[in-house]
Amino acid sequence: MGGYECTKTPNDPCILQMISCPAGETIGAPATEQFKDARYRMLELEFSDYEDEIREHLGGMLPKGSFEFDRDVASISVNRWAHGYSYGGPGDSTRKGRQPFGRITIANSDSAPGADALVAMKMAWRAVKELG
Ligand SMILES: Cc1cc2nc3c(=O)[nH]c(=O)nc-3n(C[C@H](O)[C@H](O)[C@H](O)COP(=O)(O)OP(=O)(O)OC[C@H]3O[C@@H](n4cnc5c(N)ncnc54)[C@H](O)[C@@H]3O)c2cc1C
């Protein structure tokens, strides 16, 4: 990452990464229902909801007097990752869903019950081999 430098001293500005995995009202229900519930909950939130919660968290954990949100926070970016992770388990339908269709084969991580780059590459390799 050319030119990128990490924070060197406590006086330098820094990036805070804050991660939240929202849960809905369906805790205990089958995983697919919980995922759907949480996804809708996340997509219903406005930017101001995220900002309010970030204010609350930082204001609650950093010492008053040395931290002032409006002075010390330059900007906020919210990246909502609604599709979350691919998942498998019993009844996994990815094997059925990725069957070749004529000369069309299905790659990508969603064609396997796994969400990382290695899985995506394995699926790409499988899809190419299916073409013979
Ligand atoms: C925030 C985040 C962090 C992650 N961290 C990690 C990590 O640390 N380690 C790890 O292994 N994995 C990580 N992953 C997962 C990894 O990025 C994915 O598993 C991988 O990129 C999936 O590869 P893919 O080829 O299946 O799909 P993608 O990389 O999503 O590629 C799909 C491509 O298809 C294109 N496309 C979509 N629709 C069309 C269309 N109609 N026509 C033409 N092109 C189209 C898209 O633009 C995209 O370029 C992370 C993912 C996210 C979102």
The ligand as a Gaussian input file, in Angstrom:
#p B3LYP/6-31G(d) Opt

LIG

0 1
 C      -15.429000      -6.517000       4.410000
 C      -14.915000      -7.859000       3.928000
 C      -13.777000      -8.403000       4.490000
 C      -13.279000      -9.630000       4.053000
 N      -12.137000     -10.127000       4.613000
 C      -11.618000     -11.283000       4.155000
 C      -10.376000     -11.787000       4.663000
 O       -9.730000     -11.172000       5.529000
 N       -9.918000     -12.975000       4.189000
 C      -10.580000     -13.685000       3.231000
 O      -10.096000     -14.747000       2.820000
 N      -11.758000     -13.227000       2.738000
 C      -12.293000     -12.052000       3.160000
 N      -13.471000     -11.584000       2.641000
 C      -14.211000     -12.427000       1.714000
 C      -13.645000     -12.360000       0.294000
 O      -13.537000     -11.001000      -0.083000
 C      -14.638000     -13.098000      -0.594000
 O      -14.775000     -14.429000      -0.157000
 C      -14.175000     -13.136000      -2.041000
 O      -13.907000     -11.837000      -2.530000
 C      -15.251000     -13.780000      -2.868000
 O      -14.790000     -13.845000      -4.191000
 P      -15.815000     -14.059000      -5.364000
 O      -14.996000     -14.131000      -6.613000
 O      -16.704000     -15.208000      -5.030000
 O      -16.769000     -12.763000      -5.369000
 P      -16.397000     -11.224000      -5.489000
 O      -14.986000     -10.938000      -5.038000
 O      -17.539000     -10.517000      -4.822000
 O      -16.426000     -10.975000      -7.071000
 C      -17.632000     -10.889000      -7.776000
 C      -17.384000      -9.918000      -8.930000
 O      -18.491000      -9.961000      -9.823000
 C      -18.782000      -8.641000     -10.225000
 N      -20.167000      -8.632000     -10.690000
 C      -21.300000      -8.704000      -9.954000
 N      -22.383000      -8.676000     -10.749000
 C      -21.928000      -8.575000     -12.015000
 C      -22.567000      -8.518000     -13.278000
 N      -23.893000      -8.560000     -13.406000
 N      -21.783000      -8.429000     -14.369000
 C      -20.442000      -8.397000     -14.268000
 N      -19.768000      -8.470000     -13.092000
 C      -20.521000      -8.555000     -11.990000
 C      -18.523000      -7.811000      -8.993000
 O      -18.313000      -6.449000      -9.328000
 C      -17.240000      -8.469000      -8.439000
 O      -16.070000      -7.899000      -8.992000
 C      -13.970000     -10.345000       3.041000
 C      -15.120000      -9.794000       2.476000
 C      -15.592000      -8.566000       2.894000
 C      -16.825000      -7.982000       2.233000

